[in-house]
């Protein structure tokens, strides 16, 4: 039974560290860095205004074109230095035709559908500006987003900058909205600390930028293009920085079923990325970057979900040995696990219903996140995940 307890606490530590412990450790490390090195100044370099390409790879986004063009033209950056490029390969809903009615917008289109990464690889051959900003057609950018992102490139050590993904928060949001919104707020905090310690580990595809010269053509079967592109920039010795005030905002997934579909794709891509970026696991070569990458990303896509699953039978066996209905420590701990999953089940029942108990949506969303890793793993093994656009339905 002693061996079983050791296993249980090892599993618990992995789960705790992956989701909370790393955040606590990161907080401490950042505070220590500030004590000894001072806080990095965050002021603008107002005269740093290189030409920038706003790059949008889109598939059948006709419904968003007008709003996206309007939003792009209202961005606070010199209009003559902001080049708007759309790559609409495969679109057959009239997206390229609608775009061509706008002056100052460059459209590249091919009838063949080769997925987002195919469109990005092709479109990047036409980009000549020193900085390229990637964003999605269905997300609106904050007015100062481009300026704030470009400002960080005034530091020659910065090779990539990630903006923040924000979720429209509405009172009627159910499990998807409440859980996704809280998750991204927590992620935003971790990213700020990651950037301050050394580097963010991966950029959000909704809004990120790189030095054009650092773009490396990505394999055609890549699922998480933003993650691979940004970390390959970091592998070259540059840092990925983060500005939460440079943001892209979109609606939450319409429901948890749609959010699960999105998460499974991300998880399959995450596992693919861990395999493809295996050299980043070498902490002796990449140092702090490897530490951040393993702590913030790899554990969540590998050991943490497995540990969460194994804690149930392990905790049950220990609880039975101690008297499962007694008030001893291990039986109580086991029933707390049961209570957590019951809360997740109740969150599922209340999803999209008139009864709003958002605290229950948090365990449900957490459960969905980890379930998606298992589903994504099997999808990755089967090579069943298409690289073509498979956008989740969004709430209104």
C-alpha atoms as a printed R data frame, in Angstrom:
    type eleno elety resid chain resno       x      y       z
1   ATOM     1    CA   UNK     A     1   0.000  0.000   0.000
2   ATOM     2    CA   UNK     A     2   2.958  2.350   0.590
3   ATOM     3    CA   UNK     A     3   3.987  1.924  -3.051
4   ATOM     4    CA   UNK     A     4   0.420  2.734  -4.129
5   ATOM     5    CA   UNK     A     5   0.468  5.933  -2.055
6   ATOM     6    CA   UNK     A     6   3.738  6.976  -3.658
7   ATOM     7    CA   UNK     A     7   2.240  6.383  -7.097
8   ATOM     8    CA   UNK     A     8  -0.902  8.355  -6.160
9   ATOM     9    CA   UNK     A     9   1.059 11.372  -4.964
10  ATOM    10    CA   UNK     A    10   3.336 11.243  -8.006
11  ATOM    11    CA   UNK     A    11   0.235 11.331 -10.217
12  ATOM    12    CA   UNK     A    12  -1.259 14.128  -8.125
13  ATOM    13    CA   UNK     A    13   1.944 16.160  -8.383
14  ATOM    14    CA   UNK     A    14   2.007 15.883 -12.186
15  ATOM    15    CA   UNK     A    15  -1.615 17.093 -12.451
16  ATOM    16    CA   UNK     A    16  -1.140 19.856  -9.901
17  ATOM    17    CA   UNK     A    17   2.117 21.070 -11.425
18  ATOM    18    CA   UNK     A    18   0.786 21.045 -14.995
19  ATOM    19    CA   UNK     A    19  -2.287 23.148 -14.215
20  ATOM    20    CA   UNK     A    20  -1.442 25.186 -11.102
21  ATOM    21    CA   UNK     A    21   2.035 24.441  -9.763
22  ATOM    22    CA   UNK     A    22   3.868 25.774 -12.801
23  ATOM    23    CA   UNK     A    23   1.893 29.002 -12.533
24  ATOM    24    CA   UNK     A    24   2.911 29.383  -8.886
25  ATOM    25    CA   UNK     A    25   6.559 28.589  -9.642
26  ATOM    26    CA   UNK     A    26   6.508 30.986 -12.597
27  ATOM    27    CA   UNK     A    27   5.121 33.746 -10.379
28  ATOM    28    CA   UNK     A    28   7.979 33.239  -7.908
29  ATOM    29    CA   UNK     A    29  10.659 33.118 -10.627
30  ATOM    30    CA   UNK     A    30   9.376 36.306 -12.245
31  ATOM    31    CA   UNK     A    31   9.357 38.112  -8.895
32  ATOM    32    CA   UNK     A    32  12.937 36.985  -8.233
33  ATOM    33    CA   UNK     A    33  13.995 38.157 -11.688
34  ATOM    34    CA   UNK     A    34  12.455 41.572 -11.014
35  ATOM    35    CA   UNK     A    35  14.336 41.806  -7.720
36  ATOM    36    CA   UNK     A    36  17.709 41.148  -9.303
37  ATOM    37    CA   UNK     A    37  17.292 42.437 -12.854
38  ATOM    38    CA   UNK     A    38  14.443 44.928 -12.594
39  ATOM    39    CA   UNK     A    39  11.186 44.858 -14.537
40  ATOM    40    CA   UNK     A    40  11.487 45.129 -18.284
41  ATOM    41    CA   UNK     A    41  10.266 48.562 -19.469
42  ATOM    42    CA   UNK     A    42   7.097 48.332 -21.555
43  ATOM    43    CA   UNK     A    43   7.076 51.747 -23.251
44  ATOM    44    CA   UNK     A    44   6.481 52.265 -26.981
45  ATOM    45    CA   UNK     A    45   9.210 53.079 -29.466
46  ATOM    46    CA   UNK     A    46   6.973 55.524 -31.274
47  ATOM    47    CA   UNK     A    47   9.104 55.949 -34.375
48  ATOM    48    CA   UNK     A    48   9.414 52.204 -35.066
49  ATOM    49    CA   UNK     A    49   7.024 51.751 -37.994
50  ATOM    50    CA   UNK     A    50   8.280 49.201 -40.534
51  ATOM    51    CA   UNK     A    51   6.053 48.020 -43.364
52  ATOM    52    CA   UNK     A    52   3.781 45.230 -42.158
53  ATOM    53    CA   UNK     A    53   1.688 42.602 -43.944
54  ATOM    54    CA   UNK     A    54  -1.623 41.640 -42.360
55  ATOM    55    CA   UNK     A    55  -1.930 38.048 -43.592
56  ATOM    56    CA   UNK     A    56  -5.322 36.299 -43.529
57  ATOM    57    CA   UNK     A    57  -5.671 32.714 -44.706
58  ATOM    58    CA   UNK     A    58  -9.389 32.114 -45.210
59  ATOM    59    CA   UNK     A    59 -11.694 29.365 -46.359
60  ATOM    60    CA   UNK     A    60 -15.336 30.231 -47.121
61  ATOM    61    CA   UNK     A    61 -15.443 33.326 -44.906
62  ATOM    62    CA   UNK     A    62 -17.755 35.473 -47.050
63  ATOM    63    CA   UNK     A    63 -19.974 36.343 -44.071
64  ATOM    64    CA   UNK     A    64 -17.020 37.937 -42.248
65  ATOM    65    CA   UNK     A    65 -15.322 39.767 -45.121
66  ATOM    66    CA   UNK     A    66 -17.024 43.163 -44.807
67  ATOM    67    CA   UNK     A    67 -16.591 43.383 -41.033
68  ATOM    68    CA   UNK     A    68 -12.983 42.173 -41.247
69  ATOM    69    CA   UNK     A    69 -12.013 44.691 -43.933
70  ATOM    70    CA   UNK     A    70 -13.657 47.502 -41.970
71  ATOM    71    CA   UNK     A    71 -11.816 46.414 -38.825
72  ATOM    72    CA   UNK     A    72  -8.481 46.150 -40.687
73  ATOM    73    CA   UNK     A    73  -8.789 49.638 -42.134
74  ATOM    74    CA   UNK     A    74  -9.552 51.144 -38.743
75  ATOM    75    CA   UNK     A    75  -6.361 49.800 -37.138
76  ATOM    76    CA   UNK     A    76  -4.091 52.494 -35.719
77  ATOM    77    CA   UNK     A    77  -1.086 52.129 -38.014
78  ATOM    78    CA   UNK     A    78   0.029 54.150 -41.063
79  ATOM    79    CA   UNK     A    79  -2.223 52.988 -43.892
80  ATOM    80    CA   UNK     A    80   0.584 53.196 -46.469
81  ATOM    81    CA   UNK     A    81   2.677 50.797 -44.367
82  ATOM    82    CA   UNK     A    82  -0.047 48.221 -43.646
83  ATOM    83    CA   UNK     A    83  -0.444 45.769 -46.537
84  ATOM    84    CA   UNK     A    84  -3.548 43.568 -46.377
85  ATOM    85    CA   UNK     A    85  -3.202 40.122 -47.965
86  ATOM    86    CA   UNK     A    86  -5.846 37.388 -48.148
87  ATOM    87    CA   UNK     A    87  -5.187 33.846 -49.354
88  ATOM    88    CA   UNK     A    88  -8.532 32.168 -50.085
89  ATOM    89    CA   UNK     A    89  -7.481 28.825 -51.593
90  ATOM    90    CA   UNK     A    90 -10.364 26.390 -51.952
91  ATOM    91    CA   UNK     A    91 -13.085 28.920 -51.120
92  ATOM    92    CA   UNK     A    92 -16.193 28.405 -53.251
93  ATOM    93    CA   UNK     A    93 -18.702 30.651 -51.454
94  ATOM    94    CA   UNK     A    94 -17.701 33.871 -53.207
95  ATOM    95    CA   UNK     A    95 -15.119 35.015 -50.628
96  ATOM    96    CA   UNK     A    96 -12.438 36.017 -53.200
97  ATOM    97    CA   UNK     A    97 -15.004 37.787 -55.374
98  ATOM    98    CA   UNK     A    98 -16.249 39.899 -52.466
99  ATOM    99    CA   UNK     A    99 -12.682 40.771 -51.453
100 ATOM   100    CA   UNK     A   100 -11.737 41.937 -54.927
101 ATOM   101    CA   UNK     A   101 -14.225 44.791 -54.749
102 ATOM   102    CA   UNK     A   102 -12.065 46.436 -52.064
103 ATOM   103    CA   UNK     A   103  -9.184 48.660 -53.110
104 ATOM   104    CA   UNK     A   104  -5.852 48.126 -51.412
105 ATOM   105    CA   UNK     A   105  -6.527 44.464 -50.610
106 ATOM   106    CA   UNK     A   106  -4.360 41.810 -52.289
107 ATOM   107    CA   UNK     A   107  -6.086 38.484 -52.901
108 ATOM   108    CA   UNK     A   108  -4.367 35.232 -53.834
109 ATOM   109    CA   UNK     A   109  -6.715 32.421 -54.792
110 ATOM   110    CA   UNK     A   110  -6.487 28.906 -56.141
111 ATOM   111    CA   UNK     A   111  -9.476 26.572 -56.626
112 ATOM   112    CA   UNK     A   112  -7.669 23.674 -54.908
113 ATOM   113    CA   UNK     A   113  -8.183 23.262 -51.167
114 ATOM   114    CA   UNK     A   114  -4.941 22.358 -49.408
115 ATOM   115    CA   UNK     A   115  -5.716 23.450 -45.859
116 ATOM   116    CA   UNK     A   116  -4.655 26.512 -43.931
117 ATOM   117    CA   UNK     A   117  -0.975 25.606 -43.821
118 ATOM   118    CA   UNK     A   118  -0.961 25.054 -47.582
119 ATOM   119    CA   UNK     A   119  -2.411 28.531 -48.052
120 ATOM   120    CA   UNK     A   120   0.128 30.019 -45.635
121 ATOM   121    CA   UNK     A   121   3.117 28.345 -47.280
122 ATOM   122    CA   UNK     A   122   1.974 29.540 -50.694
123 ATOM   123    CA   UNK     A   123   1.028 33.048 -49.601
124 ATOM   124    CA   UNK     A   124   4.230 33.713 -47.681
125 ATOM   125    CA   UNK     A   125   6.178 33.542 -50.945
126 ATOM   126    CA   UNK     A   126   4.569 36.861 -51.892
127 ATOM   127    CA   UNK     A   127   5.267 38.690 -48.607
128 ATOM   128    CA   UNK     A   128   8.078 41.254 -48.827
129 ATOM   129    CA   UNK     A   129   7.590 43.326 -45.654
130 ATOM   130    CA   UNK     A   130   9.980 42.754 -42.710
131 ATOM   131    CA   UNK     A   131   7.121 41.819 -40.371
132 ATOM   132    CA   UNK     A   132   4.056 39.687 -41.101
133 ATOM   133    CA   UNK     A   133   1.013 39.535 -38.822
134 ATOM   134    CA   UNK     A   134  -1.216 36.459 -39.049
135 ATOM   135    CA   UNK     A   135  -4.852 36.577 -37.980
136 ATOM   136    CA   UNK     A   136  -8.162 34.851 -38.674
137 ATOM   137    CA   UNK     A   137 -10.979 36.177 -40.841
138 ATOM   138    CA   UNK     A   138 -13.619 35.721 -38.144
139 ATOM   139    CA   UNK     A   139 -11.762 37.618 -35.399
140 ATOM   140    CA   UNK     A   140 -11.732 41.370 -34.888
141 ATOM   141    CA   UNK     A   141  -8.514 43.077 -33.778
142 ATOM   142    CA   UNK     A   142  -8.160 45.728 -31.106
143 ATOM   143    CA   UNK     A   143  -7.466 49.178 -32.582
144 ATOM   144    CA   UNK     A   144  -3.833 49.360 -31.364
145 ATOM   145    CA   UNK     A   145  -3.005 45.687 -31.895
146 ATOM   146    CA   UNK     A   146  -0.701 46.076 -34.903
147 ATOM   147    CA   UNK     A   147   1.208 48.995 -33.388
148 ATOM   148    CA   UNK     A   148   1.687 47.197 -30.075
149 ATOM   149    CA   UNK     A   149   2.885 44.004 -31.771
150 ATOM   150    CA   UNK     A   150   5.286 45.817 -34.086
151 ATOM   151    CA   UNK     A   151   6.662 47.837 -31.176
152 ATOM   152    CA   UNK     A   152   8.050 44.673 -29.586
153 ATOM   153    CA   UNK     A   153  10.048 43.898 -32.740
154 ATOM   154    CA   UNK     A   154  12.160 46.997 -32.039
155 ATOM   155    CA   UNK     A   155  14.109 44.572 -29.834
156 ATOM   156    CA   UNK     A   156  16.313 42.554 -32.245
157 ATOM   157    CA   UNK     A   157  16.136 39.498 -29.968
158 ATOM   158    CA   UNK     A   158  12.382 39.197 -30.530
159 ATOM   159    CA   UNK     A   159  11.486 36.938 -33.449
160 ATOM   160    CA   UNK     A   160   7.794 36.379 -32.783
161 ATOM   161    CA   UNK     A   161   5.033 38.226 -30.942
162 ATOM   162    CA   UNK     A   162   1.767 36.693 -29.795
163 ATOM   163    CA   UNK     A   163  -1.369 38.683 -29.230
164 ATOM   164    CA   UNK     A   164  -4.160 37.666 -26.896
165 ATOM   165    CA   UNK     A   165  -7.217 35.682 -27.805
166 ATOM   166    CA   UNK     A   166 -10.294 37.114 -26.111
167 ATOM   167    CA   UNK     A   167 -13.732 35.583 -25.865
168 ATOM   168    CA   UNK     A   168 -16.935 37.606 -25.996
169 ATOM   169    CA   UNK     A   169 -18.366 37.336 -22.485
170 ATOM   170    CA   UNK     A   170 -22.143 37.308 -22.270
171 ATOM   171    CA   UNK     A   171 -24.454 36.504 -19.388
172 ATOM   172    CA   UNK     A   172 -26.110 33.791 -21.453
173 ATOM   173    CA   UNK     A   173 -22.838 31.951 -22.050
174 ATOM   174    CA   UNK     A   174 -23.067 28.327 -21.016
175 ATOM   175    CA   UNK     A   175 -20.320 25.828 -20.362
176 ATOM   176    CA   UNK     A   176 -18.350 26.604 -23.511
177 ATOM   177    CA   UNK     A   177 -18.310 30.349 -22.981
178 ATOM   178    CA   UNK     A   178 -17.747 30.346 -19.233
179 ATOM   179    CA   UNK     A   179 -15.077 27.663 -19.298
180 ATOM   180    CA   UNK     A   180 -13.297 28.898 -22.408
181 ATOM   181    CA   UNK     A   181 -13.292 32.491 -21.146
182 ATOM   182    CA   UNK     A   182 -11.833 31.580 -17.753
183 ATOM   183    CA   UNK     A   183  -9.280 29.300 -19.370
184 ATOM   184    CA   UNK     A   184  -7.992 32.056 -21.664
185 ATOM   185    CA   UNK     A   185  -7.795 34.571 -18.807
186 ATOM   186    CA   UNK     A   186  -5.611 32.146 -16.875
187 ATOM   187    CA   UNK     A   187  -3.559 31.392 -19.985
188 ATOM   188    CA   UNK     A   188  -3.074 35.095 -20.586
189 ATOM   189    CA   UNK     A   189  -1.587 35.516 -17.120
190 ATOM   190    CA   UNK     A   190   0.787 32.590 -17.654
191 ATOM   191    CA   UNK     A   191   1.863 33.982 -21.019
192 ATOM   192    CA   UNK     A   192   2.684 37.376 -19.507
193 ATOM   193    CA   UNK     A   193   4.876 35.688 -16.898
194 ATOM   194    CA   UNK     A   194   6.414 33.323 -19.481
195 ATOM   195    CA   UNK     A   195   7.387 36.294 -21.643
196 ATOM   196    CA   UNK     A   196   8.845 38.152 -18.679
197 ATOM   197    CA   UNK     A   197  10.876 35.159 -17.548
198 ATOM   198    CA   UNK     A   198  12.202 34.420 -21.049
199 ATOM   199    CA   UNK     A   199   9.780 33.456 -23.833
200 ATOM   200    CA   UNK     A   200   6.187 32.472 -24.496
201 ATOM   201    CA   UNK     A   201   5.915 28.844 -25.651
202 ATOM   202    CA   UNK     A   202   3.711 29.048 -28.692
203 ATOM   203    CA   UNK     A   203   1.579 31.767 -30.241
204 ATOM   204    CA   UNK     A   204  -2.195 32.039 -30.620
205 ATOM   205    CA   UNK     A   205  -3.213 31.547 -34.243
206 ATOM   206    CA   UNK     A   206  -5.914 34.197 -33.906
207 ATOM   207    CA   UNK     A   207  -3.189 36.878 -33.784
208 ATOM   208    CA   UNK     A   208   0.593 36.503 -33.951
209 ATOM   209    CA   UNK     A   209   3.487 37.967 -35.907
210 ATOM   210    CA   UNK     A   210   7.003 36.966 -36.935
211 ATOM   211    CA   UNK     A   211   9.956 38.482 -38.720
212 ATOM   212    CA   UNK     A   212   9.279 37.467 -42.314
213 ATOM   213    CA   UNK     A   213  12.856 36.278 -42.838
214 ATOM   214    CA   UNK     A   214  12.403 33.706 -40.067
215 ATOM   215    CA   UNK     A   215   9.418 31.964 -41.669
216 ATOM   216    CA   UNK     A   216  10.176 28.309 -42.294
217 ATOM   217    CA   UNK     A   217   7.853 26.417 -44.598
218 ATOM   218    CA   UNK     A   218   5.813 24.004 -42.527
219 ATOM   219    CA   UNK     A   219   5.022 20.376 -43.365
220 ATOM   220    CA   UNK     A   220   1.757 20.006 -45.305
221 ATOM   221    CA   UNK     A   221   0.162 17.751 -42.692
222 ATOM   222    CA   UNK     A   222   0.755 20.196 -39.802
223 ATOM   223    CA   UNK     A   223  -2.301 20.723 -37.599
224 ATOM   224    CA   UNK     A   224  -1.085 23.519 -35.295
225 ATOM   225    CA   UNK     A   225   0.661 25.831 -37.742
226 ATOM   226    CA   UNK     A   226   0.826 28.743 -35.269
227 ATOM   227    CA   UNK     A   227   2.486 26.590 -32.605
228 ATOM   228    CA   UNK     A   228   5.044 25.033 -34.950
229 ATOM   229    CA   UNK     A   229   5.901 28.294 -36.721
230 ATOM   230    CA   UNK     A   230   6.398 30.256 -33.500
231 ATOM   231    CA   UNK     A   231   8.455 27.628 -31.683
232 ATOM   232    CA   UNK     A   232  10.713 27.074 -34.666
233 ATOM   233    CA   UNK     A   233  11.447 30.789 -34.505
234 ATOM   234    CA   UNK     A   234  12.322 30.338 -30.808
235 ATOM   235    CA   UNK     A   235  14.573 27.393 -31.650
236 ATOM   236    CA   UNK     A   236  16.664 29.774 -33.746
237 ATOM   237    CA   UNK     A   237  17.569 31.738 -30.623
238 ATOM   238    CA   UNK     A   238  14.874 34.422 -30.750
239 ATOM   239    CA   UNK     A   239  12.212 34.961 -28.091
240 ATOM   240    CA   UNK     A   240   8.435 34.913 -28.443
241 ATOM   241    CA   UNK     A   241   6.961 37.919 -26.673
242 ATOM   242    CA   UNK     A   242   3.391 38.645 -25.662
243 ATOM   243    CA   UNK     A   243   1.208 41.726 -25.372
244 ATOM   244    CA   UNK     A   244  -2.289 41.159 -23.940
245 ATOM   245    CA   UNK     A   245  -3.362 44.590 -25.175
246 ATOM   246    CA   UNK     A   246  -2.831 43.410 -28.751
247 ATOM   247    CA   UNK     A   247  -5.870 41.213 -29.029
248 ATOM   248    CA   UNK     A   248  -8.207 39.343 -31.332
249 ATOM   249    CA   UNK     A   249 -11.734 38.807 -30.111
250 ATOM   250    CA   UNK     A   250 -14.262 36.189 -31.145
251 ATOM   251    CA   UNK     A   251 -17.368 34.453 -29.863
252 ATOM   252    CA   UNK     A   252 -17.093 31.350 -27.718
253 ATOM   253    CA   UNK     A   253 -17.912 27.982 -29.224
254 ATOM   254    CA   UNK     A   254 -21.665 27.571 -29.648
255 ATOM   255    CA   UNK     A   255 -21.712 24.694 -27.157
256 ATOM   256    CA   UNK     A   256 -19.382 22.220 -25.517
257 ATOM   257    CA   UNK     A   257 -19.874 19.713 -28.336
258 ATOM   258    CA   UNK     A   258 -18.421 22.267 -30.751
259 ATOM   259    CA   UNK     A   259 -15.694 23.187 -28.266
260 ATOM   260    CA   UNK     A   260 -14.795 19.502 -27.892
261 ATOM   261    CA   UNK     A   261 -14.442 19.210 -31.670
262 ATOM   262    CA   UNK     A   262 -12.033 22.158 -31.624
263 ATOM   263    CA   UNK     A   263 -10.116 20.825 -28.620
264 ATOM   264    CA   UNK     A   264  -9.713 17.353 -30.140
265 ATOM   265    CA   UNK     A   265  -8.150 18.909 -33.229
266 ATOM   266    CA   UNK     A   266  -5.845 21.012 -31.042
267 ATOM   267    CA   UNK     A   267  -4.900 17.969 -28.956
268 ATOM   268    CA   UNK     A   268  -4.122 15.873 -32.033
269 ATOM   269    CA   UNK     A   269  -2.013 18.779 -33.256
270 ATOM   270    CA   UNK     A   270  -0.381 19.142 -29.859
271 ATOM   271    CA   UNK     A   271   0.739 15.532 -29.822
272 ATOM   272    CA   UNK     A   272   1.956 15.884 -33.403
273 ATOM   273    CA   UNK     A   273   3.891 18.992 -32.322
274 ATOM   274    CA   UNK     A   274   5.522 17.232 -29.363
275 ATOM   275    CA   UNK     A   275   6.762 14.546 -31.748
276 ATOM   276    CA   UNK     A   276   7.818 17.029 -34.420
277 ATOM   277    CA   UNK     A   277   9.547 19.361 -31.948
278 ATOM   278    CA   UNK     A   278  11.142 16.565 -29.921
279 ATOM   279    CA   UNK     A   279  14.515 18.347 -29.966
280 ATOM   280    CA   UNK     A   280  12.977 21.063 -27.754
281 ATOM   281    CA   UNK     A   281  12.795 18.515 -24.933
282 ATOM   282    CA   UNK     A   282  16.582 18.773 -24.620
283 ATOM   283    CA   UNK     A   283  16.885 21.121 -21.652
284 ATOM   284    CA   UNK     A   284  20.688 21.057 -21.915
285 ATOM   285    CA   UNK     A   285  20.473 22.634 -25.375
286 ATOM   286    CA   UNK     A   286  17.527 25.007 -24.974
287 ATOM   287    CA   UNK     A   287  17.645 25.677 -21.225
288 ATOM   288    CA   UNK     A   288  14.851 27.955 -19.998
289 ATOM   289    CA   UNK     A   289  12.871 27.546 -23.233
290 ATOM   290    CA   UNK     A   290  12.762 23.757 -22.751
291 ATOM   291    CA   UNK     A   291  11.763 24.160 -19.092
292 ATOM   292    CA   UNK     A   292   8.881 26.456 -20.049
293 ATOM   293    CA   UNK     A   293   7.848 24.284 -23.007
294 ATOM   294    CA   UNK     A   294   7.715 21.065 -20.986
295 ATOM   295    CA   UNK     A   295   6.008 22.672 -17.988
296 ATOM   296    CA   UNK     A   296   3.416 24.719 -19.849
297 ATOM   297    CA   UNK     A   297   2.669 22.580 -22.896
298 ATOM   298    CA   UNK     A   298   4.081 19.077 -23.029
299 ATOM   299    CA   UNK     A   299   2.728 17.904 -19.669
300 ATOM   300    CA   UNK     A   300  -0.807 19.022 -20.545
301 ATOM   301    CA   UNK     A   301  -0.739 17.060 -23.786
302 ATOM   302    CA   UNK     A   302   0.864 13.923 -22.356
303 ATOM   303    CA   UNK     A   303   1.326 12.964 -18.686
304 ATOM   304    CA   UNK     A   304  -1.266 15.181 -16.980
305 ATOM   305    CA   UNK     A   305  -4.415 13.655 -18.578
306 ATOM   306    CA   UNK     A   306  -3.063 10.116 -18.049
307 ATOM   307    CA   UNK     A   307  -2.252 10.936 -14.424
308 ATOM   308    CA   UNK     A   308  -5.738 12.363 -13.899
309 ATOM   309    CA   UNK     A   309  -7.253  9.121 -15.151
310 ATOM   310    CA   UNK     A   310  -4.963  6.843 -13.122
311 ATOM   311    CA   UNK     A   311  -5.651  8.777  -9.912
312 ATOM   312    CA   UNK     A   312  -9.203  7.368  -9.841
313 ATOM   313    CA   UNK     A   313  -8.431  3.619  -9.462
314 ATOM   314    CA   UNK     A   314  -5.312  4.348  -7.393
315 ATOM   315    CA   UNK     A   315  -7.277  6.549  -4.997
316 ATOM   316    CA   UNK     A   316 -10.081  3.974  -4.841
317 ATOM   317    CA   UNK     A   317  -7.773  1.111  -3.828
318 ATOM   318    CA   UNK     A   318  -6.198  3.217  -1.075
319 ATOM   319    CA   UNK     A   319  -9.602  4.410   0.130
320 ATOM   320    CA   UNK     A   320 -10.928  0.844   0.314
321 ATOM   321    CA   UNK     A   321  -7.911 -0.161   2.387
322 ATOM   322    CA   UNK     A   322  -8.584  2.699   4.827
323 ATOM   323    CA   UNK     A   323 -12.339  2.141   4.942
324 ATOM   324    CA   UNK     A   324 -13.992  3.825   2.006
325 ATOM   325    CA   UNK     A   325 -16.801  5.393   4.033
326 ATOM   326    CA   UNK     A   326 -14.590  6.513   6.906
327 ATOM   327    CA   UNK     A   327 -13.523 10.118   7.505
328 ATOM   328    CA   UNK     A   328  -9.843  9.326   7.127
329 ATOM   329    CA   UNK     A   329  -7.720 11.410   4.756
330 ATOM   330    CA   UNK     A   330  -7.552  9.095   1.728
331 ATOM   331    CA   UNK     A   331 -11.260  8.131   1.647
332 ATOM   332    CA   UNK     A   332 -12.188 11.831   1.904
333 ATOM   333    CA   UNK     A   333  -9.745 12.628  -0.896
334 ATOM   334    CA   UNK     A   334 -11.294  9.915  -3.057
335 ATOM   335    CA   UNK     A   335 -14.820 11.245  -2.516
336 ATOM   336    CA   UNK     A   336 -13.625 14.726  -3.407
337 ATOM   337    CA   UNK     A   337 -12.521 13.296  -6.749
338 ATOM   338    CA   UNK     A   338 -15.933 11.736  -7.175
339 ATOM   339    CA   UNK     A   339 -17.583 15.033  -6.264
340 ATOM   340    CA   UNK     A   340 -15.502 16.837  -8.908
341 ATOM   341    CA   UNK     A   341 -16.654 14.473 -11.657
342 ATOM   342    CA   UNK     A   342 -20.250 14.672 -10.441
343 ATOM   343    CA   UNK     A   343 -19.973 18.454 -10.715
344 ATOM   344    CA   UNK     A   344 -18.711 17.998 -14.278
345 ATOM   345    CA   UNK     A   345 -21.678 15.706 -15.000
346 ATOM   346    CA   UNK     A   346 -24.078 18.257 -13.548
347 ATOM   347    CA   UNK     A   347 -22.413 20.954 -15.645
348 ATOM   348    CA   UNK     A   348 -23.130 18.820 -18.705
349 ATOM   349    CA   UNK     A   349 -26.767 18.487 -17.685
350 ATOM   350    CA   UNK     A   350 -27.160 22.232 -17.219
351 ATOM   351    CA   UNK     A   351 -25.324 23.113 -20.416
352 ATOM   352    CA   UNK     A   352 -27.289 25.593 -22.516
353 ATOM   353    CA   UNK     A   353 -30.256 25.380 -20.107
354 ATOM   354    CA   UNK     A   354 -31.932 28.258 -18.330
355 ATOM   355    CA   UNK     A   355 -30.317 27.285 -15.011
356 ATOM   356    CA   UNK     A   356 -27.014 29.181 -14.775
357 ATOM   357    CA   UNK     A   357 -24.509 27.827 -12.255
358 ATOM   358    CA   UNK     A   358 -21.243 28.774 -13.926
359 ATOM   359    CA   UNK     A   359 -19.097 27.295 -11.164
360 ATOM   360    CA   UNK     A   360 -20.209 23.877 -12.442
361 ATOM   361    CA   UNK     A   361 -19.125 24.711 -15.965
362 ATOM   362    CA   UNK     A   362 -15.499 25.019 -14.849
363 ATOM   363    CA   UNK     A   363 -15.068 21.326 -13.862
364 ATOM   364    CA   UNK     A   364 -17.024 20.354 -16.979
365 ATOM   365    CA   UNK     A   365 -14.723 22.388 -19.232
366 ATOM   366    CA   UNK     A   366 -11.658 20.993 -17.428
367 ATOM   367    CA   UNK     A   367 -12.985 17.476 -18.015
368 ATOM   368    CA   UNK     A   368 -13.609 18.237 -21.693
369 ATOM   369    CA   UNK     A   369 -10.068 19.590 -22.058
370 ATOM   370    CA   UNK     A   370  -8.551 16.364 -20.778
371 ATOM   371    CA   UNK     A   371 -10.981 14.098 -22.611
372 ATOM   372    CA   UNK     A   372  -9.974 15.836 -25.830
373 ATOM   373    CA   UNK     A   373  -6.338 14.799 -25.266
374 ATOM   374    CA   UNK     A   374  -7.271 11.113 -25.267
375 ATOM   375    CA   UNK     A   375  -9.512 11.522 -28.315
376 ATOM   376    CA   UNK     A   376  -6.849 13.613 -30.042
377 ATOM   377    CA   UNK     A   377  -4.176 11.006 -29.299
378 ATOM   378    CA   UNK     A   378  -6.172  8.228 -30.994
379 ATOM   379    CA   UNK     A   379  -7.001 10.535 -33.880
380 ATOM   380    CA   UNK     A   380  -3.306 11.299 -34.270
381 ATOM   381    CA   UNK     A   381  -2.409  7.585 -34.261
382 ATOM   382    CA   UNK     A   382  -5.051  6.889 -36.910
383 ATOM   383    CA   UNK     A   383  -3.886  9.894 -38.977
384 ATOM   384    CA   UNK     A   384  -7.586 10.740 -39.154
385 ATOM   385    CA   UNK     A   385  -7.330 14.516 -38.622
386 ATOM   386    CA   UNK     A   386  -7.610 16.524 -41.842
387 ATOM   387    CA   UNK     A   387  -5.451 19.630 -42.288
388 ATOM   388    CA   UNK     A   388  -8.392 21.345 -44.005
389 ATOM   389    CA   UNK     A   389 -10.367 23.978 -42.166
390 ATOM   390    CA   UNK     A   390 -12.786 22.478 -39.668
391 ATOM   391    CA   UNK     A   391 -14.014 25.531 -37.786
392 ATOM   392    CA   UNK     A   392 -16.171 24.990 -34.709
393 ATOM   393    CA   UNK     A   393 -19.529 26.726 -34.715
394 ATOM   394    CA   UNK     A   394 -19.473 29.896 -32.668
395 ATOM   395    CA   UNK     A   395 -22.126 31.414 -30.443
396 ATOM   396    CA   UNK     A   396 -23.989 34.500 -31.574
